[in-house]
Amino acid sequence: MTASSKTIKGATGDWEVVIGVEAHAQVTSKAKLFSGASTEFGGGPNSYVSLVDAAMPGMLPVINEECVKQAIRTGLGLNAKINLKSVFDRKNYFYPDLPQGYQISQYKSPIVGEGEIVLDMADGEQVKVGIERLHLEQDAGKSLHDQHATMSFVDLNRAGVALMEIVSKPDLRSSEETMAYVSKLRSIVRYLGTCDGDMEKANLRADINVSVRKPGAPLNTRCEIKNMNSIRFIGQAIEHEARRQIEIIEGGGTIEQETRLFDPDRGETRSMRTKEEAHDYRYFPDPDLLPLEFDQAYVDGLREHLPELPNVKKGRFTRDFALSEYDASVLVAERETAEFFDAVVKKPDGDPRDAKTAANWVINDLFGRLKKEGKDIASSPVSAAQLGAILDLIADRTISSKIAKDLFEIVWNEGGDPREIVSSRGMAQVTDLGAIEKTVDELIAANPDKVAQAKANPKATMWFVGQAMKSSGGKANPQAVNDLLKKKLGV
């Protein structure tokens, strides 16, 4: 797939890939959508199951208001329309791990309507992806087929856990755009605190709808790739599925609407079942739940307490701190890293530090070391206050950039106050011009050939600077060394 044209070459010409995403985000809430059972992860089988979750006779669902608030917050974060009245429906389908035999979901009247996500692609292009809807529904349990030779077991811990299904419009045209979309969606819900975005635990997973067509032609039959919980695998699955469909059509066949699974070991999709249409589920309003209604003041109250979201934060970083688009994008990708950077830039007295220097240290030195050691920003051995102190020592020329690297290593491994470490270990720069001058004079006297080269080509003075720094163990002030050399060599 070419990034410029976003088409795939086939035997009969170019093909366009059309992609839509149905993301399922587990709502951050201590209790389930319609019961008080815990949503904690990792408990023993069937340890978080209420009578409602188990569909015992006479047990009625009661809506969890926190889940409603989280859905509204997410809708606001997606710049979407919040519907002041929505309806819960029964989606009738054989769920072996949902005891009711139906799922309580939303169909024609969801809690959140149309919205939009803007993607900033690596090549500088902005891609706008429409959001069709966001609705609340309950998750199913988990069937266990490997616990017994002849029987399957069911774990209902997840049954009834609140999910937000976020449905995009078919606006995506490449695997790269789709991966960027899921990453951006994950970032937004994590910023909002409405879903932890943990794909390994399946707390965020996506169904990817893929179809192909000749550019400008009507939409073709789509296939759904189910339960993707890896952004990298999403990209691989789209690439394979698009080429599979192209080969079928160019071979004279037709695409059947079906649900498929992705096999990451073989890098290919395989058929799971024929895809159902909406009428196959026989939706009807759940008679046990009244329509969900609230007023605009309720929505506005939630809006007031939303955090600064990635796009707004990125705009502030590029505008107020003059950071590049790339640096700002890296820093705002996760809420924790953006907050860490904000803390590094701000001095204890409230005055700002140099933002570009701070960004370089956070992105290159800190993030690089964290990645190398498999840590995240929350487990960083170097705090924002410690890194800020190192930057202050560089800014007031107490230490050089080279010494700062050594100081960073000490703080990473041993902790401590950077200023105290510099003082106790004698790491401060040598600013005594007399001591520096002696070193420079000795170098000039011992290297007449290098002196001649420097007079012929002033850039050659950098050799003397390097030798002087080496002689001082990196403690000489580089600017003072450079100034002295230029004066003594007459360049």
C-alpha positions in Angstrom: 0.0 0.0 0.0 1.5 3.3 -1.0 1.3 6.1 1.5 0.9 8.8 -1.1 -2.0 7.4 -3.1 -3.4 5.1 -0.4 -4.1 2.5 -3.1 -3.0 -1.1 -3.6 -1.7 -2.3 -7.0 -3.7 -5.2 -8.4 -3.6 -7.2 -11.6 -6.3 -5.0 -13.1 -5.1 -1.6 -11.7 -5.3 0.4 -8.5 -7.7 -0.5 -5.6 -8.9 1.7 -2.7 -9.3 0.2 0.7 -12.3 1.4 2.8 -12.1 0.9 6.5 -14.4 1.5 9.5 -13.7 0.6 13.1 -16.0 -0.5 15.9 -14.0 -0.1 19.1 -15.1 -1.6 22.4 -13.8 0.3 25.4 -14.4 -1.0 28.9 -15.7 1.8 31.0 -13.6 2.8 34.0 -16.0 2.1 36.9 -15.9 0.1 40.1 -19.2 -1.6 39.4 -20.9 -3.1 36.3 -23.4 -1.4 34.0 -26.5 -2.8 35.6 -25.4 -4.4 38.9 -23.1 -3.6 41.9 -20.7 -6.4 41.2 -17.0 -5.5 41.0 -15.2 -4.9 37.7 -11.8 -5.9 39.2 -9.5 -7.8 36.8 -7.8 -11.1 37.7 -10.1 -12.6 40.3 -10.9 -16.3 40.4 -13.6 -17.6 38.0 -17.1 -16.4 38.8 -16.0 -14.4 41.9 -17.5 -11.1 40.7 -21.0 -12.2 39.7 -24.3 -10.8 41.1 -27.7 -12.3 40.8 -28.4 -9.8 38.0 -25.3 -10.9 36.1 -26.3 -14.5 36.5 -29.8 -13.7 35.2 -31.6 -15.2 38.2 -35.4 -15.1 37.9 -36.9 -11.8 38.9 -33.6 -9.9 39.0 -33.9 -6.5 37.3 -31.1 -4.3 35.9 -30.5 -0.9 37.5 -28.4 1.6 35.5 -25.0 2.7 37.0 -24.9 6.5 36.8 -21.1 6.6 36.7 -21.1 4.6 33.5 -23.5 7.1 32.0 -21.2 10.0 33.0 -18.2 8.2 31.5 -20.0 7.8 28.2 -20.9 11.5 28.1 -17.4 12.5 29.0 -16.1 10.3 26.1 -18.6 11.8 23.7 -17.5 15.3 24.7 -13.9 14.3 24.1 -14.9 13.1 20.6 -16.6 16.5 19.8 -19.8 14.5 19.5 -23.5 15.3 19.9 -24.8 14.2 23.3 -28.3 12.8 23.1 -30.3 14.0 26.1 -32.6 11.0 25.6 -31.5 7.5 24.7 -33.0 4.0 24.9 -31.6 0.6 25.9 -32.5 -2.3 23.7 -32.3 -6.1 23.8 -30.0 -7.5 21.2 -31.1 -11.1 20.8 -28.4 -13.5 19.9 -27.0 -16.8 21.3 -24.4 -15.8 23.8 -23.1 -19.0 25.5 -21.4 -16.8 28.1 -24.2 -14.3 28.8 -26.9 -16.0 30.9 -29.8 -13.8 29.8 -29.6 -15.1 26.3 -29.6 -11.5 25.0 -27.4 -8.4 25.4 -28.6 -5.1 26.8 -27.3 -2.6 24.3 -28.4 0.6 22.4 -29.5 0.6 18.8 -31.6 3.4 17.2 -31.2 5.8 20.1 -27.6 5.8 21.4 -26.4 8.1 24.2 -23.8 9.8 21.9 -24.3 10.7 18.2 -22.0 12.0 15.5 -18.5 13.3 16.3 -15.0 13.6 14.9 -11.3 12.6 15.5 -8.5 14.5 13.7 -5.4 12.4 13.0 -1.9 13.9 12.5 -0.1 11.6 10.2 3.7 11.2 10.0 3.8 12.9 6.6 2.2 16.0 8.0 -1.3 15.2 6.5 -4.3 15.7 8.7 -7.1 13.1 8.4 -10.6 13.7 9.7 -12.4 10.6 10.8 -16.1 10.8 11.5 -17.6 9.1 14.6 -21.0 7.6 13.8 -22.1 6.9 17.4 -21.1 5.8 20.8 -23.5 3.5 22.7 -23.4 1.7 26.1 -23.8 -2.0 26.3 -22.9 -4.9 28.6 -20.0 -7.2 28.0 -20.3 -11.0 27.9 -18.5 -13.6 30.0 -15.7 -15.9 28.8 -16.0 -19.5 27.7 -13.2 -21.8 28.8 -12.6 -24.8 26.6 -9.3 -26.0 27.9 -10.3 -26.8 31.5 -11.9 -30.2 30.9 -11.7 -33.0 28.3 -15.4 -33.1 27.5 -17.0 -29.9 28.9 -16.6 -26.2 28.5 -16.7 -23.9 31.5 -18.0 -20.4 31.8 -16.4 -17.5 33.7 -19.0 -14.7 34.2 -16.7 -12.1 35.9 -16.8 -9.9 32.8 -20.6 -10.5 32.2 -22.3 -7.2 32.6 -19.2 -5.0 32.6 -20.0 -1.7 30.9 -18.6 -1.2 27.4 -18.7 1.8 25.2 -18.9 0.8 21.5 -17.4 3.6 19.5 -18.3 3.3 15.8 -16.4 5.2 13.2 -17.6 6.2 9.7 -15.9 4.4 6.8 -13.4 7.3 6.4 -10.1 5.4 6.8 -8.2 4.5 3.7 -5.0 2.7 4.8 -3.6 0.5 7.6 -1.5 3.4 8.7 -4.5 5.7 9.2 -6.4 2.9 11.0 -3.5 2.3 13.4 -3.2 6.1 14.0 -7.0 6.2 14.6 -7.0 3.5 17.2 -3.9 5.0 18.9 -5.6 8.4 19.0 -8.8 7.0 20.3 -6.9 5.1 23.0 -5.1 8.3 24.0 -8.3 10.3 24.2 -10.1 7.8 26.6 -7.0 7.5 28.7 -6.7 11.3 29.0 -10.4 11.4 30.0 -10.0 8.6 32.4 -13.1 6.8 30.9 -11.1 3.7 29.9 -7.6 2.5 30.8 -7.0 1.5 27.2 -5.2 -1.7 28.2 -5.4 -3.7 25.1 -3.5 -6.7 26.6 -6.4 -7.2 29.0 -8.9 -6.6 26.2 -10.1 -3.5 28.0 -9.9 -1.8 24.5 -10.4 -4.0 21.5 -11.6 -3.3 18.0 -13.5 -4.9 15.2 -12.1 -3.7 11.8 -14.5 -3.6 8.8 -12.5 -3.8 5.5 -13.7 -3.6 1.9 -12.0 -2.7 -1.4 -13.2 -0.9 -4.5 -11.9 0.8 -7.6 -11.3 4.5 -6.8 -14.5 6.4 -7.0 -16.7 3.3 -7.3 -19.6 2.5 -4.9 -18.8 0.8 -1.6 -18.3 -3.0 -1.9 -19.2 -5.8 0.5 -17.2 -5.6 3.7 -15.7 -8.2 6.0 -15.3 -7.7 9.7 -12.1 -8.7 11.5 -13.1 -9.4 15.1 -11.6 -8.7 18.5 -8.3 -7.1 17.6 -6.3 -6.1 20.7 -3.0 -5.0 19.2 -2.4 -1.9 17.1 0.4 -3.6 15.2 -1.7 -6.7 14.4 -4.5 -4.4 13.2 -2.2 -3.0 10.5 -1.1 -6.5 9.5 -4.7 -7.8 9.4 -5.9 -4.9 7.1 -3.0 -5.4 4.7 -3.7 -9.2 4.4 -7.5 -8.8 4.2 -7.4 -6.1 1.5 -5.1 -8.2 -0.7 -7.2 -11.3 -0.1 -10.4 -9.5 -1.3 -8.6 -8.0 -4.3 -7.4 -11.4 -5.4 -10.9 -12.9 -5.1 -12.6 -10.1 -7.1 -9.9 -10.1 -9.8 -10.2 -13.9 -10.0 -13.9 -13.5 -10.9 -15.3 -14.3 -7.4 -17.4 -12.2 -5.0 -16.9 -11.2 -1.4 -19.2 -12.7 1.2 -20.1 -10.6 4.2 -18.6 -12.4 7.1 -16.8 -12.2 10.4 -13.1 -13.2 10.3 -10.4 -13.7 12.8 -6.7 -12.7 12.4 -4.0 -15.3 13.0 -0.9 -13.3 14.0 1.4 -16.4 13.7 0.5 -16.9 10.0 -0.3 -13.2 9.3 -3.6 -14.0 7.7 -7.4 -13.7 8.4 -9.7 -16.7 8.4 -13.4 -17.1 8.3 -15.3 -17.3 11.7 -19.0 -17.0 10.7 -21.4 -15.3 8.4 -21.9 -11.7 9.3 -25.3 -10.9 10.7 -27.3 -7.8 9.8 -29.1 -5.6 12.3 -32.5 -7.2 11.7 -31.0 -10.7 12.6 -30.7 -9.5 16.2 -34.4 -8.6 16.5 -33.7 -5.4 18.6 -36.5 -4.1 20.7 -36.5 -1.6 23.7 -35.7 -3.4 27.0 -38.9 -3.5 29.0 -37.0 -3.5 32.3 -35.3 -0.2 31.6 -36.9 3.2 31.2 -35.5 5.6 28.6 -32.3 7.3 29.8 -32.9 11.1 30.1 -30.9 14.0 31.5 -30.8 17.8 30.7 -28.2 20.0 29.1 -27.1 21.4 32.5 -26.0 17.8 33.5 -23.9 17.6 30.3 -22.4 21.1 30.8 -21.4 20.2 34.4 -19.4 17.2 33.1 -17.9 19.4 30.4 -16.5 21.9 32.9 -14.3 19.2 34.6 -12.8 17.7 31.4 -9.0 17.6 31.3 -7.0 19.3 28.6 -7.2 16.9 25.7 -4.3 15.8 23.4 -5.1 18.2 20.5 -5.5 21.2 22.8 -2.4 20.3 24.7 -0.4 19.9 21.5 -1.6 23.3 20.3 -0.4 24.8 23.5 3.0 23.1 23.3 3.6 24.4 19.7 2.2 27.8 20.4 3.5 28.7 23.9 6.7 26.6 23.9 7.5 26.9 20.1 8.0 23.1 19.9 8.0 21.3 16.6 4.9 19.4 15.6 6.8 16.1 16.0 8.1 16.9 19.5 4.7 18.1 20.6 3.0 14.9 19.2 5.4 12.7 21.0 4.9 14.5 24.3 1.1 14.5 24.2 0.7 10.9 23.1 0.1 9.9 26.7 -1.4 12.0 29.4 1.3 11.0 31.9 4.1 12.0 29.6 2.5 15.4 28.8 2.0 16.1 32.5 5.7 15.1 33.2 6.9 17.5 30.6 4.7 20.3 31.9 6.2 19.7 35.4 9.8 19.8 34.0 9.2 23.1 32.1 7.8 24.8 35.2 10.2 25.9 37.9 9.2 25.7 41.6 8.7 29.5 41.6 6.4 29.2 38.6 8.9 30.7 36.0 9.4 28.7 32.8 12.5 26.8 31.8 13.7 26.6 28.2 11.1 24.4 26.7 13.1 23.2 23.7 15.9 22.0 25.9 13.4 20.3 28.3 11.7 18.6 25.3 15.1 17.3 24.0 16.0 15.8 27.4 12.5 14.3 28.0 12.2 12.8 24.5 15.8 11.7 23.9 17.4 11.0 27.2 14.5 10.1 29.5 12.2 8.3 27.0 15.2 6.6 25.4 16.4 5.2 28.7 12.9 4.2 29.8 12.4 2.3 26.5 15.7 0.6 26.9 14.9 -0.7 30.3 11.2 -1.5 29.6 9.8 1.1 32.0 7.0 3.7 31.6 6.9 7.3 32.8 5.2 6.3 36.0 8.1 4.1 37.0 10.8 6.6 36.0 13.7 6.7 38.5 14.3 10.3 37.5 11.4 12.6 38.6 10.3 15.8 36.9 11.8 17.8 39.7 15.2 16.1 39.4 15.3 16.5 35.7 14.3 20.2 36.1 17.2 20.7 38.5 19.6 19.2 36.0 18.4 21.7 33.4 18.8 24.5 35.9 22.4 23.5 36.5 23.1 23.6 32.7 21.3 26.9 32.3 23.4 28.7 35.0 26.5 27.0 33.6 27.3 25.2 36.8 27.8 22.1 34.7 28.3 21.4 31.0 26.0 19.3 28.8 28.6 16.5 29.0 28.7 16.6 32.8 24.8 16.7 32.7 24.8 13.3 31.0 26.9 11.9 33.8 24.8 13.5 36.4 21.6 12.1 34.8 23.2 8.6 35.1 23.9 9.1 38.8 20.4 10.3 39.5 18.9 7.4 37.5 20.9 4.8 39.4 21.2 6.4 42.9 18.6 9.1 43.2 19.3 12.2 45.2 19.3 16.0 44.7 21.3 16.9 41.6 22.7 20.1 43.1 24.0 18.3 46.2 25.5 15.6 44.0 27.3 18.2 41.9 28.6 19.9 45.0 29.7 16.8 46.9 31.4 15.1 44.0 33.1 18.2 42.6 31.3 18.0 39.2 30.9 21.8 38.7 32.4 23.4 35.6 35.8 25.0 35.9 35.2 28.7 35.3 38.6 29.9 36.7 40.1 31.6 33.6 43.6 31.2 35.1 43.3 27.4 35.3 41.7 27.2 31.8 44.4 29.6 30.3 47.2 27.4 31.6 45.7 24.4 29.9 45.2 26.3 26.6 48.8 27.7 26.7 50.2 24.2 27.2 48.1 22.8 24.2 49.2 25.7 21.9 52.9 25.2 22.8 52.8 21.5 22.3 51.0 21.5 18.9 52.4 24.1 16.5 51.1 22.2 13.5 47.6 22.3 14.8 48.0 26.1 15.5 48.9 26.6 11.8 45.8 24.6 10.8 43.6 26.6 13.1 44.9 29.9 11.7 44.3 28.7 8.2 40.8 27.3 9.0 39.2 28.7 12.2 37.0 25.5 12.4 40.1 23.6 13.3 40.1 25.3 16.7 37.5 22.7 17.8 40.4 20.2 18.1 41.9 22.4 20.9 38.5 22.8 22.5 38.1 19.0 22.6 41.6 18.5 24.0 41.1 21.1 26.7 37.8 19.6 27.7 39.4 16.2 27.8 42.3 17.5 29.9 39.9 19.0 32.4 37.8 15.8 32.7 34.9 17.7 30.9 34.8 20.3 33.7 36.2 23.3 31.8 33.6 25.7 30.6 33.5 25.1 26.8 32.5 28.7 26.0 35.4 30.1 28.1 37.8 27.6 26.4 36.6 28.7 22.9 36.8 32.4 23.7 40.4 32.1 25.0 41.5 30.0 22.0 40.2 32.5 19.5 41.9 35.3 21.4 45.3 33.6 21.6 45.2 32.2 18.0 43.9 35.4 16.5 41.0 33.8 14.7 
